[in-house]
Amino acid sequence: QVQLVESGGGLVQPGGSLRLSCAASGRTFGTYDMGWFRQTPGKEREFVAAISRSGGSTYYADSAKGRFTISRDNAKNTVYLQMNSLKPEDTAVYYCAADRGYSGSYYYTGKYDYWGQGTQVTVSS
């Protein structure tokens, strides 16, 4: 089992940047695929980005391509989401997620077994 703790959220102006971090417990972080999702009130949780356990493959929602970058440091048990050129529509609670299995699409919540508590990102002037 792994515990996930997100940090780095906050209030930023449109066009600004934030870097979210997700720290994982345990010694087996390198055996988990990791994802970032976001959710706004009244809407389903939506995929943002994901990275394979080795870091060799990354996946992005169309809304994130060219602006967001997912990365991981397995030595630090941490996955990051660098968000640039932020827009008001990026406002949401951002969650990181972990999966140790080898099935399921990176793009869907059902693949992931473990979730963090979320961190609020607000993009507003």
Secondary structure, 3 states (H helix, E strand, C coil): CCCEEEECCEEECCCCCEEEEEEECCCCHHHCEEEEEEECCCCCCEEEEEECCCCCCEEECCCCCCCEEEEEECCCCEEEEEECCCCHHHCEEEEEEEECCCCCCCCCHHHCCEECCCEEEEECC
